[in-house]
């Protein structure tokens, strides 16, 4: 069976046959990216506590923390910037708990845009709350949709191993916040030309903990998703072996 990949979702109002009601929502591009990469997507609605997050991650083979709105800066000890818009406190606490659970259980994890920022905050890092203040341009957040810019990836890293063919390439992008102080156990491995961190990965013994600031689900390159699914398949098979009952004494000695 294909590995089960949980994808976090928005908690937002939506139009349901002419009336507005709350929903757990996700752009379909994430579902397509996981399915086309051989995974079985399931949606993870926000609002649960740490115990629910741990129990949920425990039955998954991999996790995608999706893009979305700004994280409440109080979580990482900062005052709110005027351009920071906090819409989903239940999503903040849920996704941080999901990230912490995945890292604790070594479940493969891919953080995308906000998801990379969640991963960084979960590891004790901080965020730049409005990138144009630092870089002096709007190139990371084209109005009305996704723009593109180039990123440079460090050689010898997990991310470049997934995306071979050159250390400098173009990515789809839309964000106004970014990683500032990199969290414990993570290292920055990719940057935009203006110095903004564009990817992080685990420096510890985790098999697959990766965050990217860009949006691979909005391009035509699914290699990051395929790598997540491949890591999830290995994790699933290893977990199946670990769950087998012990052999009877005579067979164990054979």
N, C-alpha and C positions, 0 to 999 in steps of 0.2 A: 504494500500500500504506500502511496505517496506520503512523504512526511507532512505533518500538520504544522502549518505556520500561522501563528496568531498575529493579527494586525490591529493596532490600536485605532480608535475612531474618534471623530468629533462628537461632541454633545451640543446639538444646535437645533433651533427651530427650522422646520421645513414645511413646504406646501404639500398637503396631502389631499388631493382631489378638491382643491378650492378652500381648504381651511389650514391654518397654521397650527402645528403641534410639534412638541419636542421629539427628536429622533437621535439615534446613533448612526452617524453618517460617515462615509468614506468615498473619496474619488475612485471610480471604477478602475482607473489605471493601475492602482495597487493590486487589485484582485487579478487583473489580466497579467501583470508582471509575474506574480507568484504562480499562477496556473501555467503560463507559458514556459516557466522555468522548471516545471515538474513538481511543484508543491501543491498542497491542499489548503486553501486559505480559510481561516475562520476569523470572525470579527470579535474584537475585545472592547466592549463598551466601557466608558469611564464610570467612576463613581464607587468602585469597590475599595475596600480597605487593604491594608498590607497582608492580612491573612488570606483574603480572597485572591490577591495578586499571586501570592506564593502557591496556593493550591491550583490556580489556573495555569501558571507557567510550568508547574510540575507535570502536567499532562500534555504539554506542547513539545514539539521537536525543534522549533525555532520561533523567533519573534521579530516582527518589524514594528518599530515605533515610528509612526507616520508624521508627516508635516502638519502644520497648523498654526494656531495663534501663539502670542507671546506668553512666556512663562512668568508667573508672578515673581518679580525681583526680590521680594521679601524672603523667598525661599533660599536665595543665595546671599542674603544679607546686604542688599543694595536698595537705595531709594528709587522710586519709580521715575523714569525719564518721561517727559511730556509726550513723547511719541510711542511709549509703551502702552499697549492695550491689553488688559487682562480680562478675558472673557470666560475662562473655563478652569476655575480653581479645582473642581473635582477631577478634571483631566490631569492637571499638574500632579496632584498627589498620587493618583492611580498610576500614571506612566512612570513616575520615579520609583514607585514600589515594584512595578513590573520590571524595570531595568535592574533594580537591586536584586530581585529574585533571580532573574536570568543570569546575572553575573555570579551570584552565590552558587547557583546550580550548574554553571557552565553551559547553559542553553545558548546556542548560537543566536546572535542578536545583530540586526542591522538597523541603525538609526538614520532617518532621512530628514534633513533640514531641521525643523523643530526637534525631531527625534534625536539628532546628534546633540543638540543643546540639552535635551533631557538627560541623555547619557552623561554628558559632561557635568551637569549639576548634580546628578546622582552620585558622582564620584568626587564631589566637593569643589568642582570648578565654578567659574563665574562667566557672565556673558557681557558682551558689548550690546547695549540696548538700542543703539541707532547707528548703524554702520556709516551712513553718509556724514555724520559728525566727524568721523575719523578719516575717511578716505576722500571726502569732498566731492562725491559724485553719487548718482543713483543707479550705477551699473549693475548692482546686485538685485535690484527690485524694480524691474521694468513695470510701468503702470499697466494694469489691465491684463496681465498674463505673465508668461515666462520669457525671460531673455536668455542670452548665452554669454559666457565669458570663458576664458581659458584658466586651467588650473595646472599647477606643477606638482608632481608627486615624487616623493623621495624614493630612490632605488632601494631594493632590498626589503620592501615593506609588503604586508599582506595586500594592501590596496593595489599596489603596482603589479603584484603577482596575479591579481584577478584581472587587471586591465593592462596587459602587456601591449607593446607596440609603440611605446613612446612615453616619456615622462611628462609631456606637455600636451594637453588636449582640451577640447571645448566641451562644456557641460551646460545643460539647461538649469536655470537658476531663478529663484524668486525668494528673497529674504531681506529683512532689514536689521536683524540681530545676528550675532555670531559669537563664537567662543572667544573669551578673553583669557583668563587664567585656566590652563588645562587641568582637568581633574586628576586626582591620584590614580595611578595605575593605567593612565592613558598617555599617549604621545601624539603630537600633531605630525601628520605625514603628508599633507598637501596644503597648498596655499594659492590664492589668487595673486595676480601681478601686483595688487595693492597691499599685499601682506595679510589679508584676511585668511584665517584658518579654514580650510575647505574639507579636511578629513582628519579623523582621529582613529586610533586603534589601540587595543589593549597591549600593554607591555608585559603583562604577567602570563601565566600558563593557560589562559583561555584559548580555546580552539578557534573561535570566531566571534569577536566583539569589534564591530566596525561602525563608525558613524561618518556620513558624508553630508556636507552642507548643501549640495546640489540635489536635483530631483531626477534620479535615473528612471523613475516610472514615467516621466514625460519625454523621454528620448526613445531611441530605437535600440539601445544597448542594454540588454538585460543581464549582463555578466555578473553584476553584483548580486542580483537576485538568484542567479544560477549557483553562485558560490555559496550563498546562504543555504539554499536547498541542499546542496551537496554536503555541507557541514551538518545540516539537520538529519540527513540520511545516516551519516556516520554516528551522530549522537543517538539516534533512534535505535540503531543496531546494537550499539554498546549498552544502552539502557536495557534492551531486551535480554542480552546475555547476562547482565548483572541481576536481572529479576528471576532468572531460572533457579529452581530449587537445587540445593546441593545434591551431589551424587551420593548414592548409598555407599557406605564404607568400602565394600568389596570392589565396586566399580571405580571408586576414587583411587584405589590402590593399584588398579590394573595398569 
